[in-house]
Amino acid sequence: MHFVKHMRFNLLCSKWIFSNNLSLKSLIAKKASKHVKLDEIDRRILTALQKSGRMSNSELADKINLSASACHRRVQRLESEGVIKNYVAMLDPRAVGRRTTVFVEISLQGQADETLAAFEREVALVPDVLECHLMAGTADYLLKVVAADTDDYARIHRQHLARLPGVAQLQSSFALRTVFKTTALPL
């Protein structure tokens, strides 16, 4: 009987999610978007992992002066609560032939939800776009694009950016050099 109740509940949840046009990814994002209370130990763990995400649990525990098991439990909790989203390798763009960074302001023809959704869906498919931000101000979106050089950016502009749905105007600004860059959030 208990199993049947769970099955009915899961089916009802699935129907509700489908009928409200939600995805598992959006539900997870909503969970992660809530503010999580962090204590001083959590902050020390996160600061250390932001600097070196490959350190072992025992190295991390030693660094923050905590037992390995307690440290592991805290990291698992921070992962499950969505505070730690992922572990990645940060590549040197120059080493992989992406020397040029371009910031692109895009203005759309309209502000209807369908226009914004179509643009956001398609821009996420452009592999050269590292970031896309919905903006307040003169442009609707700000993109961070990487390219091998100006010729490569011209190709990206022609083949991808200018063809995005709803685009009325593009304004490209080339970075001369990166003065400072970090992915570490202040805690």
C-alpha positions, 0 to 999 in steps of 0.5 A: 500500500505504501508503494502504491501511494508513492507511485500515485504521488510520483505520477501526480508530481510528474503530471503537475511538472509537465502541465506547468511546463517545468523540467527537472533542470528548472526545479533543481535550479529553483532549489539552488537559487534559494539562499543557503546559510553558510557558517565560517567552516563552510566559507573556508571550505568554499574559499579553498575549493574555489582556489584549487578544486582538485585537492583531495578531501584529506588535503582540504580537511588539513587546510581548514583544520577539520577531520576528513569525515566531517569535511567530506560530509560538509562538502557533500551537503554543499553539493546537494544544496546546490552551493557547489555546482560543478568542478571544472578545469579552467583552460588558458584561452591562448593555449587552445587558440582562442586569443580574442575575447569580444563583448557583444551587446545585442538589442532585439526587435521586441520584448515579447516573452516568445522573442526572448525565449527564442533568442535565449534558446538559440544563443545557448547553442553557439559554442563560441559564446561563453556567457549570455546576460539579460541586461537592463540598459541600452542593450537587451543582452551582453555576450562574452564570445571567444574567437581565434582572431578577428577573422574567426570572429567575423565568421562567428558574427555572420554564421551565428550571431547575426542569425539569432532570432529577433536580433535588431542590432549588434555592437561588438567591443574587442578586449585588448587584454585581460587585466584581471579575471577570477571565478572565485566568489567573495564569501 
